[in-house]
Each structure stands twice: as structure tokens, then as C-alpha cells.
């Protein structure tokens, strides 16, 4: 299935890099690419999509989960009725967020 970030204003280089990093499980590096892009984005829709992608890579990273849990709580406060709300809530459940 295509990634939600396809169709956003990610440069083709950033999109290719993101795909490569995700395929090789380099989630921390993928998170850096997404954070850098999020700092530049102006559109609320793009911020929602790229923010969801960031949450997804944080969920998949090998950390203790608290960073991803904190991120998802912030994401849901910014996009309480957003397109990816149910997916974000499922990620919180998988992670055991409080």
C-alpha cells in the first residue's frame, strides 16, 4: 500500500530517502528526515500527513515507546478529528500508552 506521505510536497529525493530508510529499518534516520520537512511545511494537511508518518516511524523504532507515546498524545491534540486519528489511537494501544 502506498505511504500516506506520497502526494505531499516531499521532494522526490526526500521521498526516496524515506522509503529506503524505512525498508532498512533505519527509523531514527527516517524520523530526522520527517522532522526536518515538518519544520518547513505550511499546509495543515501536509503537517497532518507528515506528522502521522513521523509517529509511525517513532512507533517502529527500537526505543522504549515513551517517546512515541508522547508524540501520539501531542499529534492527537493537534489533529483531534484528523484523517489518521483511528490509526494513531491504534498505535497508542499497541504501545501501551497511558
N, C-alpha and C positions, 0 to 999 in steps of 0.2 A: 504494500500500500504506500502511496506517496506520503511523504512527510508533510505536516501542515505548513512548514516553512516554504515549501515550493509555492511560488506565486507571490512571495513577498519581495521587497526590494533588496534582498540579499544579492550581492554581486555574484556572478557565476563562479568566481574564484572562491568566495566565502562559502557558497553552497556546496561546491565540490569538496572543499576542505572539511566542512561539517560532515558530509556523507562519509568521507574517508575516516575521519576521527571516530565517528560512531561505529563504523564497521570494524574498526580495530580496537574498540572498547577504550579509547582514549578520551574518557568522559570529562576529565578535568580540563583538557585542552579544548574540547568542544564547548564547554561552559565559558571559557575565556573568549572564544570567537563570538558566542552569542551575547555575552555581557558587553563586549566592545561594540557590537552592532546595535544593541539596545540603547546605548548611550547616544547614538546618532539618530534614532528613529523618531519621526514626528507624528506619524499616523497612529491613533489609538488601536486600530485593527492590527497593524503590524506589531505594536507593542504587546498586544494580547497573544498573537501567534508566536512571536519570538520568545515571549515570556513563558508560554507553555512549553516550548522546545527546551528552554533553559531548565525548567522544572523537571522535565523528563530526563535530561542528562544528569541532573543532580540526583534524581531518584535512582538512576542506574549506576552512579559512581560508587566506589568502594568505601565511602565514608561511613560514619556511624548512623546516618539517617537524620540526625538532628538538624543539619544544615538544610536538607531537603524539606523537612517538616516545617521549619521556619520560613523557607521560601514559599511553600504552598500556602501557608496561612496568609502571608503578605499578598501573594498572587490573587487569592480568592477575595481579599479585602479590596483590591484594586479592580477586579472584574467579577463582582458578585453574581451577575447574571450573564456571564460570558459564555461563549460557544463551547469552551472546554471545561466548564465547571464540573460536570459529572466525572470527566477523566481526572481532573485534579483531585476531586474528592476520593476517587478510587485509589489514586496514588497515595493519598494520606492514609487510607485504610491499610493498604499493603505495607506501608512503612510503620504502621502502629503509632501514628501521630496522636497526640492528645488534644 
